[in-house]
């Protein structure tokens, strides 16, 4: 096989592996941003965080929120807000750290975190 063809194949394998690793990372973060409480499931995103903060700022202690399946779930806003902001911050910080590692990896072995021992 010629050198150029070999390099092209190696690069294609690298890009494919990189895309797979990014998809795995994204799926892991999405699962971390799913929060279940009292039979309801919520996807934690800036919109949910802002809405709950608004309700808290209006002086409400509890509220009924619609989960991802449009089920009405009564939540205590202070505890709910504390939990979702904590989970969001932790998940996005982990995502940033892992994404940075992937971005800096320049070989398939580094992408897969394989070391030669």
N, C-alpha and C positions, 0 to 999 in steps of 0.2 A: 504494500500500500504506500502511496506517495506521502511525503511529509505533510503537504498541505491538506490532503484528504484526512490524514490522521489528526491533524490539529483541528480541522473543522468538526470531526466526529467528537473529539474530546470537548470542544466548546459546546456542541449541541447537548452532550451528556451533562455538562456543567449547568447549562441553562435549564434543562429539564429538571435536574435535581434541585436547583435553586427555587424554581417555581413550586415544586412539590413541597419543599420545606416551608416555604412561605404560606402555602395553603394549609398545611398542618398547624402552623403557628396561629394563623387566623382562626381556624376552627377551635383551637384550644382557648383562645381569648374570648371568642363568642360564647363558649360554654361557661367561662368564668364570669361573664357579664349577664348570666341568667340567674335570677334570684326568685326562689319559691318561698311563699309565706302564706299560711292559713289556706292552703289549697289553691292558691293563685300563683301564677308564674309571670314575672316581669322581666323585660329586657332592659338592662340598665344602660341608659344613654344620656347625653346632655339634656335632652328634652324632658325626660322623666325627672332628672335631678332638679332642673329649673322649676318644673311644675310643683314638685313637692316642696321646694324652698319657698315658692310663692305662697302656697297654702299655709306653710308655717309662719311666714311673715305676716299673713293676714290674721294671725292669732288662733288658727284652728289647732286643736290637739289631735283630733282624729278625722279621717276622711275616708270616703269610699272611692277607690280607684278601680279602673277597668284593667284587667290583666291582658295578656297577649291573646287570650281566647274570648275577650269581652265579658268575662265573668266579673261581677262586682265584688270587690274584696275590701273589707274594712281594715284600715291600718292605723296604728298609732304613729303619727307623723314624725315625731322626734327620733324614735328608735329606727323607723324605716329610713329616714333621711341619713342618719348616722351610718347605717349598714350599707346603703347603696353608694354613698360617697366614698366609704372605705374600700368597698369592692371595686369600684370604678378606678380609683386612684391606684390601687395595687395591681389590677389587671393591665392598665395602660402603661404603668411603669415597667412591668415585666415584659410587656409586648415591645416597648421601645428598646429595652436592653437586648432581648433576643433578636429583634429585627436588625439592630446595629451589628450584632455578631454575624448574622447572615450576610449583611451588606459588605462586611470586611473580609469574608471568607473568599479566597481566590482559587480554591480547588475543591473537588468533590469530597476529598477526605476531611477537609476543614468544615465543609457544609454539614457533613454527617457527624462531625466531632470524633473522627477516627484517628487514633494515634498509633504509630508504629512502635511496638514495644519489643 
